[in-house]
Amino acid sequence: MDEVKRVIGVIAENPLRYSIRVGNWRRANLRRFPHGVFYQVIGDQPVVFAVLHAKRDHGPILESRRPTD
């Protein structure tokens, strides 16, 4: 949990730091754990949608978590 909190803090300080991977999704990898924090920048705010294992098929999972207007 400490590592997830650390990465979310980095995202909060600089939302554009991590590159866009698929569609509008950005991924920040965790250190020492095979997981990534998936988020989008909406307006000027980062919104975290998921923390997923690196070996998972992210497409269907992220597709089901699209932001609503």
Rosetta blueprint (number, residue, H / E / L):
1 M L
2 D H
3 E H
4 V H
5 K H
6 R H
7 V H
8 I H
9 G H
10 V H
11 I H
12 A H
13 E H
14 N L
15 P L
16 L L
17 R L
18 Y L
19 S L
20 I E
21 R E
22 V E
23 G L
24 N L
25 W E
26 R E
27 R E
28 A E
29 N E
30 L L
31 R L
32 R L
33 F L
34 P L
35 H E
36 G E
37 V E
38 F E
39 Y E
40 Q E
41 V E
42 I E
43 G L
44 D L
45 Q E
46 P E
47 V E
48 V E
49 F E
50 A E
51 V E
52 L E
53 H E
54 A L
55 K L
56 R L
57 D L
58 H H
59 G H
60 P H
61 I H
62 L H
63 E H
64 S L
65 R L
66 R L
67 P L
68 T L
69 D L
